[in-house]
Every structure is written in structure tokens, then in C-alpha cells.
Amino acid sequence: MTLPSSSPEPALLAAVDLGSNSFHMVVAQEWGTELRLLDRLREGVRLAEGLRPDGSLDPAVASRALECLARFAQRLQGVPPERVRVIGTNTLRLATRAEDFVGAIEKTLGFPVEIVAGREEARLIYLGVAHSLAVDARERRLVVDIGGGSTEVIAGTGFQPWITESLNYGCVASTRSFFADGRISEAAMAALQNRVRLAIEPSLGDYFRHGWDQAVGSSGTIKAVLRILSENGQGTRITPGGLEWLRAQVLQLGQISALHKLRGLKSDRAAVFPGGLAILLALFASLRIQEMRFSEGALREGAIYDLLGRIHHEDSRELSVANLQQRFHSQVQRNAEVVEWAGQLFAAARHAWALHDGHLAWLRWAAATHDIGLDIAHSGFHKHGEYIWRNGDIAGFSRREQNLIACLVRCQRKKLLSLSQLQALGVAAEDVEGLQRLAVLLRLAIVLQRGATGLDHKPSLTIRGRTLELRFPPNWRTTAPLLAADLEQEQILVNPDFQVLC
């Protein structure tokens, strides 16, 4: 008798969405080719309420958020670090003086926070919605997600988003701005709707040209609207008629404190409901939406599927790098050789400099795109490349990753930036030393690709502290005089932080 083989232990994945209104967490299980959602957790934190005009966070709101995350952290125990993503959205994008709070989040959860740009947030939302629905590869979809601090509007086909916009209007911030005294007036409702319509207006042509077969909402606001309509006999989908009925009910109640009388509206949603409703009304009118359904899938599910793609070598970031190369006319073959040199130097430096796989990825992406600034101008092209990386909407990358790669591209030539100069460019203290070391490896990789191809044997690298020793075959200076001149120049440019011996 043959005993059945034991099944492999299913691998867990998790994503935490640090939204401006609610914090969400999803835990999933990967079993073969299947992904099963095990847990969905949500707590209303209303982080956007604590955002002050100077970019700092109110301590009471920060404390409330950390208490929630302490509970989330218990569920994350046992999930491998490389299989967890923590995503920060609009409020953390705007909280320019909240470094201590972000550090406290990371300490509480035990995982780094990725603060993503608005369009990257939109891409992840679309991915989560698409995976939650039965998808025809040809089906066109419009997705709307009204968050606490921003609203994302995405048009795509199948699993691919094509138009991704993030509007700086969300249910928490808009309710606080337009209904600050608790009164819900027709004038305030109309004013907010007009602001939202003005914000979406420049993109309307793109959405109409793309078109859609179905409109889907994925946020708490839209879920609340659908529940109210259903419980009051106004249909099982959101329609313009249903929204106008709801608008009239809310205006008749006239006060946020009276919204509890609205059948189907949960108490924790009432405080931010007027702003969310006005945003949805404006989008229905501007985009001429006739019907909208609801999807439970959103950013956290999108982050899970995006993470799964990275694990199985279908990383959206690799596609984005290839798109950058194409858009800015990189010399792809040459850059592939720079990437290869960078990988060899990294392997030699990894142990001595305590580098990890994340460092290797940043180095590879910088090497592959180090010349994109040439498409703007040769003079100062390293700064142009830095600008593109720092300010572009580059799918799959967090703002931290973009900033780090931008700094690497900046450091490829001229005088090597010091640790304090790198910190002034926004590099975190825990990243700065590793980044400077990667910059030296990138510089050497570019020099070696340009000048070492004619050598009989490739040079080897030995590292002792901040001294790098390159060993070449005999008579290499005669065989490769340009390389010798380049390395002499590099010795000057990386000094005093590093010493390069040849």
C-alpha cells in the first residue's frame, strides 16, 4: 500500500492598506496555482482627520492608528517578510512631517511601509477589482474608488489598466472642508460637486474614448450607498435616479448628526458620508454613468496579486523599466552589459558591505536606465534622469524606491555625493550608506562596460571597508588606455569617501 504524499505547507501572503479613512488588511493563502483569501480586517481610523496644515499628524489620531496596527500585527505573525506589503496612500503622501509616525508604523507591524503615488494606488485598485470579478480579457471596465483623502478613477481592459487618475478629493477630507459645521446644505453639496467635476474634466475625453462595458465601485462610500439604496427599495445597483433620491434624503436630514436616521447607513460611516456622496454624484454626472456595481476587491487585494507576480517573476516593475527604456530611447544592449557588470561587482561586494537582494534590484534598475536623461539633453543628463525617476508615474514602484533609484542615477557621474547630501535629497538614514556604496558600484560598472571589453580577462574586485581594489591582467593600461584614464578620474571623484585601487 502506497501512502499519499503530504501536501506542501500553503504559503501565506498579506497586504495592509493604510487608507485615509480606514485601515484594511487581507491575508491570503497560495496553494498551487490558487490564491484563497483567508481574512479581511477593517478598522475605521480616519487618518485624514489628523492631518495638519503643516504636514504633521495629530498625536491622538496617530495613537489611534497605531493601536489598530498593533492588532493587525498579531495576525501577521508567521507570514514571511518578503510576502507582506504595507501600502500608504493619500494622507501619508501629504504628511510631509510624519517621519516618526511612519517609523512607528514599521516598528509596530515589523514591515516597511511603501508610500505610493496616486496613479500607482489607482493601478493596484484596478488590479484588485479585476481579480475579484469574472474577467473577460476583452471586457472594458471603469473603476471608481472613493477613499478618505483621494478618489481614484481607472479605465482598463481585462487585467490591464490604461487610464489612471487620482483626484485630491476624498470622503474624510471633503466632509471636513465642505461640511465643517456639521450642516449639510445644498450650496455646500453643489460646491463640492463642482470642484470634483472640474478636477476630472481634463481627462473626460480619454475615458469616453476608451469606453466601458461596466462601471464598478470598490470603496466604503460606494458600499454604503448601495446598502442604503437596497434597504430602502431603490434597487440593487447604483443609478442616477437612486443617487438623486439619496441626495434628497441627506439634504432633508440636514445635519451629519441626523444621518443615523437613514436606514442602512452604519454609524462609523455617517461622519464622512456627505463628502463621499457628493464626490460620487459628481462622477456619475461627469462620466455619464448609468449603472454601477460594487466589488469587495480593492487596493489590498491588488497589492496581494502584484506581490504574487513579483514572487513568480512577473514583476510589474520590470515592465515599467522596459517602458522607460523605450520611451526615452535607451541603448538597451549597452545598458544590459552595464547591468551585467553591476551584478558581478555586487556579488563581490555583497558580503563585505552587508548588501541584500533589495539593493541588487535598485542597482539593476538604475543601471538599466542610467542614460534616460540623454533623451532630454547631454549636459547634466544624470540630473535629467534623476528628475524622471523622482517625478514620474512609474507603475509598481513605491515613492521610496523611485527616490532611491533617482539618487543612484544622479550619482553615476561627477563628484560622488556625500552621506549628508544624499540625506538632503530625501534618502532615509537607514538607506543612505548602502545607497552610496551602490553608487560606487554603478559608476565602476559604467566605466568597465565602456573600457574593459578588449581585455583578455575580466578584472576582479576585492573590498576592504571603503577601499575597492580592482585587479587587472598584466599590461592592461596599454591595452585599455581609455579605461585607465576613466579609473584615474573616478579615483578623484569618489575620494574621500572611497578609495579605488587599480
Beta strands, then each sheet from edge to edge (+ up, - down):
strand 1: 11-18
strand 2: 22-31
strand 3: 34-44
strand 4: 84-88
strand 5: 113-115
strand 6: 140-146
strand 7: 151-157
strand 8: 160-167
strand 9: 214-217
strand 10: 293-294
strand 11: 460-464
strand 12: 467-471
strand 13: 499-501
sheet 1: 3+ 2- 1+ 4+ 5+
sheet 2: 8+ 7- 6+ 9+ 10+
sheet 3: 11+ 12- 13-
end
